Amino acid sequence: MSEEDNIKQQLIEKFAFLSDKIIVKRARRIFAEVPLANFPEVFDYAVKQLKFSILSALTGLDEGATLGFIYHIAQEKGIVLNLHTSAPKDNLVIKTVTKYFPAADAYERELVDLLGAKVEGLPPGNRYPLTDNWPAGQYPLRKDWNVEMLDKKEVNKNG
């Protein structure tokens, strides 16, 4: 059994609801679809028990009625586990992972600024990557957003 298949099996043994939600796409790449309600416990297990100790990236996606979030976490030996979860746009709350990876702060601020996610537990800090005078409620990576939605006077008044 490959190391990837072994990890898949451990995840399924711990979380039976993942049995048809995990795919080993190729060597060193595992993808799992995790319900939002179960995400914190699966993430915790992957980091603490399976030793996925590197946060490679955090991707946000506009999936229509939901926003998707893919947490790309890796083991030191190079295996990457991609945990995908989704939140409905009318209740866009996800929990921060900064207690595991302090550098997740920047990725999570991007999700807030560019997609309008609400990251519960994200420590206070500066906006990123948009400017402080970017209009509230304007999320440029959402599919329904376009530049005509901006009040150009508002964006340029401090610049």
C-alpha positions, 0 to 999 in steps of 0.5 A, a space after each residue: 500500500 502506498 503512503 498516500 493510500 495509507 493516509 487515506 485509510 487512516 482518515 476514513 477509519 477516523 472519519 467514516 463520512 469521508 469514505 467516498 470523499 477522498 481521492 489519491 489523484 497521483 503520487 503525493 497528492 490527496 484530495 478530500 471533500 470535508 463538510 464544513 461542520 466537520 472541518 475543524 476536527 479533520 484539520 486538527 487530526 491531519 495536522 496533529 496525528 498525520 503530521 501535515 505540518 506545513 501550510 502550503 497555501 489556502 485557496 478561496 473559490 466562488 462556487 456559485 451559491 457557496 464559497 469554497 476553501 481549499 487548505 493545502 497542507 503538506 508533510 515534510 516528506 512532500 505529500 500534500 493533502 488538499 482539504 476542500 470545504 464550502 460555506 454558503 454565501 448567506 452564512 460565510 463563516 469559517 474558523 481560523 487555522 492561525 493557532 496551527 499556522 500563524 502565517 495563515 493570517 495573510 491567506 485568511 485576510 485575502 479570503 476576507 478582502 477578496 471574497 467576503 468570507 468571515 473568519 471566526 477567531 482571526 486576530 485583529 490586523 490590517 487589511 490585505 491585500 486591498 487598501 484601507 479605503 476599499 469600499 465595504 461589501 465589494 469583493 473583487 474575486 466573486 463571480 458576480 462582481 465587476 469593476 462598474 460596482 465600484 464608486 471610483 470617487 470612494 476608492 480614490 478619495 484618499 489616494 
